[in-house]
């Protein structure tokens, strides 16, 4: 097994740990806030709208080409204990980076029935997003392809529009509940 593949597995283990801890924390932290159904419905709807707008904005901004970043430091590619710790911590912090899909996932978990469903949701989130990481050691050159970047932006935009629709639906539902009070 190559060093790159081992480091990738360690990185993914860090991501999994980050997602599981986030699922547990998100469910426990949001429970007191979401006890009131009206607060839950309105805050979820408004958050979906705001976060999906950010997702759509990120989809549309910037160049459609791919700008290559700086080369990875060769010291990280060694299998020393420092490199293993670095890969594990980078995976963990990548998992808990507050981006729009991640924050949308937290609101999904907040509306869930229990902590086990929150953990399973974030494990599924991990599996769904980790599929892309598995191809990195084998087909890194595809990442430089502008068509791949375009497809990634298009998928991001579709997800953004889906959650925009979902957010409008939840917000209308909350306003209707508010009008009945």
MODELLER restraints for C-alpha pairs under 7 A, 6 or more apart:
rsr = mdl.restraints
at = mdl.atoms
rsr.add(forms.Gaussian(group=physical.xy_distance, feature=features.Distance(at['CA:3:A'], at['CA:77:A']), mean=7.00, stdev=0.5))
rsr.add(forms.Gaussian(group=physical.xy_distance, feature=features.Distance(at['CA:3:A'], at['CA:79:A']), mean=6.60, stdev=0.5))
rsr.add(forms.Gaussian(group=physical.xy_distance, feature=features.Distance(at['CA:4:A'], at['CA:77:A']), mean=6.73, stdev=0.5))
rsr.add(forms.Gaussian(group=physical.xy_distance, feature=features.Distance(at['CA:4:A'], at['CA:137:A']), mean=6.84, stdev=0.5))
rsr.add(forms.Gaussian(group=physical.xy_distance, feature=features.Distance(at['CA:5:A'], at['CA:137:A']), mean=6.62, stdev=0.5))
rsr.add(forms.Gaussian(group=physical.xy_distance, feature=features.Distance(at['CA:7:A'], at['CA:84:A']), mean=6.76, stdev=0.5))
rsr.add(forms.Gaussian(group=physical.xy_distance, feature=features.Distance(at['CA:7:A'], at['CA:87:A']), mean=6.25, stdev=0.5))
rsr.add(forms.Gaussian(group=physical.xy_distance, feature=features.Distance(at['CA:10:A'], at['CA:84:A']), mean=6.85, stdev=0.5))
rsr.add(forms.Gaussian(group=physical.xy_distance, feature=features.Distance(at['CA:10:A'], at['CA:87:A']), mean=6.07, stdev=0.5))
rsr.add(forms.Gaussian(group=physical.xy_distance, feature=features.Distance(at['CA:10:A'], at['CA:88:A']), mean=5.51, stdev=0.5))
rsr.add(forms.Gaussian(group=physical.xy_distance, feature=features.Distance(at['CA:11:A'], at['CA:87:A']), mean=4.75, stdev=0.5))
rsr.add(forms.Gaussian(group=physical.xy_distance, feature=features.Distance(at['CA:11:A'], at['CA:88:A']), mean=4.84, stdev=0.5))
rsr.add(forms.Gaussian(group=physical.xy_distance, feature=features.Distance(at['CA:11:A'], at['CA:90:A']), mean=6.59, stdev=0.5))
rsr.add(forms.Gaussian(group=physical.xy_distance, feature=features.Distance(at['CA:11:A'], at['CA:91:A']), mean=4.40, stdev=0.5))
rsr.add(forms.Gaussian(group=physical.xy_distance, feature=features.Distance(at['CA:12:A'], at['CA:91:A']), mean=5.87, stdev=0.5))
rsr.add(forms.Gaussian(group=physical.xy_distance, feature=features.Distance(at['CA:13:A'], at['CA:88:A']), mean=6.76, stdev=0.5))
rsr.add(forms.Gaussian(group=physical.xy_distance, feature=features.Distance(at['CA:14:A'], at['CA:88:A']), mean=4.56, stdev=0.5))
rsr.add(forms.Gaussian(group=physical.xy_distance, feature=features.Distance(at['CA:14:A'], at['CA:89:A']), mean=6.17, stdev=0.5))
rsr.add(forms.Gaussian(group=physical.xy_distance, feature=features.Distance(at['CA:14:A'], at['CA:91:A']), mean=4.35, stdev=0.5))
rsr.add(forms.Gaussian(group=physical.xy_distance, feature=features.Distance(at['CA:14:A'], at['CA:92:A']), mean=4.28, stdev=0.5))
rsr.add(forms.Gaussian(group=physical.xy_distance, feature=features.Distance(at['CA:15:A'], at['CA:91:A']), mean=4.38, stdev=0.5))
rsr.add(forms.Gaussian(group=physical.xy_distance, feature=features.Distance(at['CA:15:A'], at['CA:92:A']), mean=4.50, stdev=0.5))
rsr.add(forms.Gaussian(group=physical.xy_distance, feature=features.Distance(at['CA:15:A'], at['CA:94:A']), mean=6.50, stdev=0.5))
rsr.add(forms.Gaussian(group=physical.xy_distance, feature=features.Distance(at['CA:15:A'], at['CA:95:A']), mean=4.85, stdev=0.5))
rsr.add(forms.Gaussian(group=physical.xy_distance, feature=features.Distance(at['CA:16:A'], at['CA:123:A']), mean=6.90, stdev=0.5))
rsr.add(forms.Gaussian(group=physical.xy_distance, feature=features.Distance(at['CA:16:A'], at['CA:126:A']), mean=6.21, stdev=0.5))
rsr.add(forms.Gaussian(group=physical.xy_distance, feature=features.Distance(at['CA:17:A'], at['CA:92:A']), mean=6.47, stdev=0.5))
rsr.add(forms.Gaussian(group=physical.xy_distance, feature=features.Distance(at['CA:18:A'], at['CA:92:A']), mean=4.73, stdev=0.5))
rsr.add(forms.Gaussian(group=physical.xy_distance, feature=features.Distance(at['CA:18:A'], at['CA:95:A']), mean=5.21, stdev=0.5))
rsr.add(forms.Gaussian(group=physical.xy_distance, feature=features.Distance(at['CA:18:A'], at['CA:96:A']), mean=6.04, stdev=0.5))
rsr.add(forms.Gaussian(group=physical.xy_distance, feature=features.Distance(at['CA:19:A'], at['CA:95:A']), mean=5.75, stdev=0.5))
rsr.add(forms.Gaussian(group=physical.xy_distance, feature=features.Distance(at['CA:19:A'], at['CA:96:A']), mean=6.95, stdev=0.5))
rsr.add(forms.Gaussian(group=physical.xy_distance, feature=features.Distance(at['CA:19:A'], at['CA:122:A']), mean=5.46, stdev=0.5))
rsr.add(forms.Gaussian(group=physical.xy_distance, feature=features.Distance(at['CA:19:A'], at['CA:123:A']), mean=6.66, stdev=0.5))
rsr.add(forms.Gaussian(group=physical.xy_distance, feature=features.Distance(at['CA:19:A'], at['CA:126:A']), mean=6.75, stdev=0.5))
rsr.add(forms.Gaussian(group=physical.xy_distance, feature=features.Distance(at['CA:20:A'], at['CA:119:A']), mean=5.44, stdev=0.5))
rsr.add(forms.Gaussian(group=physical.xy_distance, feature=features.Distance(at['CA:20:A'], at['CA:122:A']), mean=6.06, stdev=0.5))
rsr.add(forms.Gaussian(group=physical.xy_distance, feature=features.Distance(at['CA:20:A'], at['CA:123:A']), mean=6.46, stdev=0.5))
rsr.add(forms.Gaussian(group=physical.xy_distance, feature=features.Distance(at['CA:23:A'], at['CA:118:A']), mean=4.99, stdev=0.5))
rsr.add(forms.Gaussian(group=physical.xy_distance, feature=features.Distance(at['CA:23:A'], at['CA:119:A']), mean=4.90, stdev=0.5))
rsr.add(forms.Gaussian(group=physical.xy_distance, feature=features.Distance(at['CA:23:A'], at['CA:122:A']), mean=5.75, stdev=0.5))
rsr.add(forms.Gaussian(group=physical.xy_distance, feature=features.Distance(at['CA:24:A'], at['CA:115:A']), mean=5.93, stdev=0.5))
rsr.add(forms.Gaussian(group=physical.xy_distance, feature=features.Distance(at['CA:24:A'], at['CA:118:A']), mean=6.43, stdev=0.5))
rsr.add(forms.Gaussian(group=physical.xy_distance, feature=features.Distance(at['CA:24:A'], at['CA:119:A']), mean=6.10, stdev=0.5))
rsr.add(forms.Gaussian(group=physical.xy_distance, feature=features.Distance(at['CA:26:A'], at['CA:106:A']), mean=6.01, stdev=0.5))
rsr.add(forms.Gaussian(group=physical.xy_distance, feature=features.Distance(at['CA:26:A'], at['CA:109:A']), mean=6.93, stdev=0.5))
rsr.add(forms.Gaussian(group=physical.xy_distance, feature=features.Distance(at['CA:26:A'], at['CA:110:A']), mean=6.62, stdev=0.5))
rsr.add(forms.Gaussian(group=physical.xy_distance, feature=features.Distance(at['CA:27:A'], at['CA:109:A']), mean=6.09, stdev=0.5))
rsr.add(forms.Gaussian(group=physical.xy_distance, feature=features.Distance(at['CA:27:A'], at['CA:110:A']), mean=5.30, stdev=0.5))
rsr.add(forms.Gaussian(group=physical.xy_distance, feature=features.Distance(at['CA:27:A'], at['CA:115:A']), mean=5.92, stdev=0.5))
rsr.add(forms.Gaussian(group=physical.xy_distance, feature=features.Distance(at['CA:27:A'], at['CA:118:A']), mean=6.40, stdev=0.5))
rsr.add(forms.Gaussian(group=physical.xy_distance, feature=features.Distance(at['CA:30:A'], at['CA:110:A']), mean=5.70, stdev=0.5))
rsr.add(forms.Gaussian(group=physical.xy_distance, feature=features.Distance(at['CA:31:A'], at['CA:110:A']), mean=6.81, stdev=0.5))
rsr.add(forms.Gaussian(group=physical.xy_distance, feature=features.Distance(at['CA:34:A'], at['CA:40:A']), mean=4.77, stdev=0.5))
rsr.add(forms.Gaussian(group=physical.xy_distance, feature=features.Distance(at['CA:38:A'], at['CA:174:A']), mean=6.00, stdev=0.5))
rsr.add(forms.Gaussian(group=physical.xy_distance, feature=features.Distance(at['CA:38:A'], at['CA:177:A']), mean=6.87, stdev=0.5))
rsr.add(forms.Gaussian(group=physical.xy_distance, feature=features.Distance(at['CA:41:A'], at['CA:170:A']), mean=5.96, stdev=0.5))
rsr.add(forms.Gaussian(group=physical.xy_distance, feature=features.Distance(at['CA:41:A'], at['CA:171:A']), mean=6.76, stdev=0.5))
rsr.add(forms.Gaussian(group=physical.xy_distance, feature=features.Distance(at['CA:41:A'], at['CA:174:A']), mean=5.25, stdev=0.5))
rsr.add(forms.Gaussian(group=physical.xy_distance, feature=features.Distance(at['CA:42:A'], at['CA:170:A']), mean=6.69, stdev=0.5))
rsr.add(forms.Gaussian(group=physical.xy_distance, feature=features.Distance(at['CA:42:A'], at['CA:171:A']), mean=5.27, stdev=0.5))
rsr.add(forms.Gaussian(group=physical.xy_distance, feature=features.Distance(at['CA:42:A'], at['CA:174:A']), mean=4.93, stdev=0.5))
rsr.add(forms.Gaussian(group=physical.xy_distance, feature=features.Distance(at['CA:44:A'], at['CA:107:A']), mean=6.31, stdev=0.5))
rsr.add(forms.Gaussian(group=physical.xy_distance, feature=features.Distance(at['CA:44:A'], at['CA:170:A']), mean=6.88, stdev=0.5))
rsr.add(forms.Gaussian(group=physical.xy_distance, feature=features.Distance(at['CA:45:A'], at['CA:167:A']), mean=4.09, stdev=0.5))
rsr.add(forms.Gaussian(group=physical.xy_distance, feature=features.Distance(at['CA:45:A'], at['CA:168:A']), mean=6.17, stdev=0.5))
rsr.add(forms.Gaussian(group=physical.xy_distance, feature=features.Distance(at['CA:45:A'], at['CA:170:A']), mean=4.43, stdev=0.5))
rsr.add(forms.Gaussian(group=physical.xy_distance, feature=features.Distance(at['CA:45:A'], at['CA:171:A']), mean=4.40, stdev=0.5))
rsr.add(forms.Gaussian(group=physical.xy_distance, feature=features.Distance(at['CA:46:A'], at['CA:167:A']), mean=6.20, stdev=0.5))
rsr.add(forms.Gaussian(group=physical.xy_distance, feature=features.Distance(at['CA:46:A'], at['CA:171:A']), mean=6.13, stdev=0.5))
rsr.add(forms.Gaussian(group=physical.xy_distance, feature=features.Distance(at['CA:48:A'], at['CA:104:A']), mean=6.43, stdev=0.5))
rsr.add(forms.Gaussian(group=physical.xy_distance, feature=features.Distance(at['CA:48:A'], at['CA:163:A']), mean=5.91, stdev=0.5))
rsr.add(forms.Gaussian(group=physical.xy_distance, feature=features.Distance(at['CA:48:A'], at['CA:164:A']), mean=6.23, stdev=0.5))
rsr.add(forms.Gaussian(group=physical.xy_distance, feature=features.Distance(at['CA:48:A'], at['CA:167:A']), mean=4.56, stdev=0.5))
rsr.add(forms.Gaussian(group=physical.xy_distance, feature=features.Distance(at['CA:49:A'], at['CA:163:A']), mean=6.92, stdev=0.5))
rsr.add(forms.Gaussian(group=physical.xy_distance, feature=features.Distance(at['CA:49:A'], at['CA:164:A']), mean=4.93, stdev=0.5))
rsr.add(forms.Gaussian(group=physical.xy_distance, feature=features.Distance(at['CA:49:A'], at['CA:167:A']), mean=4.87, stdev=0.5))
rsr.add(forms.Gaussian(group=physical.xy_distance, feature=features.Distance(at['CA:49:A'], at['CA:168:A']), mean=6.58, stdev=0.5))
rsr.add(forms.Gaussian(group=physical.xy_distance, feature=features.Distance(at['CA:51:A'], at['CA:100:A']), mean=5.14, stdev=0.5))
rsr.add(forms.Gaussian(group=physical.xy_distance, feature=features.Distance(at['CA:51:A'], at['CA:104:A']), mean=6.85, stdev=0.5))
rsr.add(forms.Gaussian(group=physical.xy_distance, feature=features.Distance(at['CA:52:A'], at['CA:100:A']), mean=6.85, stdev=0.5))
rsr.add(forms.Gaussian(group=physical.xy_distance, feature=features.Distance(at['CA:52:A'], at['CA:160:A']), mean=4.48, stdev=0.5))
rsr.add(forms.Gaussian(group=physical.xy_distance, feature=features.Distance(at['CA:52:A'], at['CA:161:A']), mean=6.71, stdev=0.5))
rsr.add(forms.Gaussian(group=physical.xy_distance, feature=features.Distance(at['CA:52:A'], at['CA:163:A']), mean=5.63, stdev=0.5))
rsr.add(forms.Gaussian(group=physical.xy_distance, feature=features.Distance(at['CA:52:A'], at['CA:164:A']), mean=5.35, stdev=0.5))
rsr.add(forms.Gaussian(group=physical.xy_distance, feature=features.Distance(at['CA:53:A'], at['CA:160:A']), mean=6.74, stdev=0.5))
rsr.add(forms.Gaussian(group=physical.xy_distance, feature=features.Distance(at['CA:53:A'], at['CA:164:A']), mean=6.99, stdev=0.5))
rsr.add(forms.Gaussian(group=physical.xy_distance, feature=features.Distance(at['CA:54:A'], at['CA:100:A']), mean=6.63, stdev=0.5))
rsr.add(forms.Gaussian(group=physical.xy_distance, feature=features.Distance(at['CA:55:A'], at['CA:100:A']), mean=5.96, stdev=0.5))
rsr.add(forms.Gaussian(group=physical.xy_distance, feature=features.Distance(at['CA:55:A'], at['CA:156:A']), mean=6.69, stdev=0.5))
rsr.add(forms.Gaussian(group=physical.xy_distance, feature=features.Distance(at['CA:55:A'], at['CA:157:A']), mean=6.74, stdev=0.5))
rsr.add(forms.Gaussian(group=physical.xy_distance, feature=features.Distance(at['CA:55:A'], at['CA:160:A']), mean=5.30, stdev=0.5))
rsr.add(forms.Gaussian(group=physical.xy_distance, feature=features.Distance(at['CA:56:A'], at['CA:157:A']), mean=5.06, stdev=0.5))
rsr.add(forms.Gaussian(group=physical.xy_distance, feature=features.Distance(at['CA:56:A'], at['CA:160:A']), mean=5.26, stdev=0.5))
rsr.add(forms.Gaussian(group=physical.xy_distance, feature=features.Distance(at['CA:59:A'], at['CA:153:A']), mean=4.94, stdev=0.5))
rsr.add(forms.Gaussian(group=physical.xy_distance, feature=features.Distance(at['CA:59:A'], at['CA:154:A']), mean=7.00, stdev=0.5))
rsr.add(forms.Gaussian(group=physical.xy_distance, feature=features.Distance(at['CA:59:A'], at['CA:156:A']), mean=5.92, stdev=0.5))
rsr.add(forms.Gaussian(group=physical.xy_distance, feature=features.Distance(at['CA:59:A'], at['CA:157:A']), mean=5.49, stdev=0.5))
rsr.add(forms.Gaussian(group=physical.xy_distance, feature=features.Distance(at['CA:64:A'], at['CA:146:A']), mean=6.85, stdev=0.5))
rsr.add(forms.Gaussian(group=physical.xy_distance, feature=features.Distance(at['CA:64:A'], at['CA:150:A']), mean=6.30, stdev=0.5))
rsr.add(forms.Gaussian(group=physical.xy_distance, feature=features.Distance(at['CA:65:A'], at['CA:146:A']), mean=4.90, stdev=0.5))
rsr.add(forms.Gaussian(group=physical.xy_distance, feature=features.Distance(at['CA:65:A'], at['CA:149:A']), mean=6.87, stdev=0.5))
rsr.add(forms.Gaussian(group=physical.xy_distance, feature=features.Distance(at['CA:66:A'], at['CA:144:A']), mean=6.09, stdev=0.5))
rsr.add(forms.Gaussian(group=physical.xy_distance, feature=features.Distance(at['CA:66:A'], at['CA:146:A']), mean=5.75, stdev=0.5))
rsr.add(forms.Gaussian(group=physical.xy_distance, feature=features.Distance(at['CA:66:A'], at['CA:149:A']), mean=6.57, stdev=0.5))
rsr.add(forms.Gaussian(group=physical.xy_distance, feature=features.Distance(at['CA:76:A'], at['CA:83:A']), mean=5.05, stdev=0.5))
rsr.add(forms.Gaussian(group=physical.xy_distance, feature=features.Distance(at['CA:77:A'], at['CA:83:A']), mean=6.88, stdev=0.5))
rsr.add(forms.Gaussian(group=physical.xy_distance, feature=features.Distance(at['CA:109:A'], at['CA:118:A']), mean=5.12, stdev=0.5))
rsr.add(forms.Gaussian(group=physical.xy_distance, feature=features.Distance(at['CA:112:A'], at['CA:118:A']), mean=6.73, stdev=0.5))
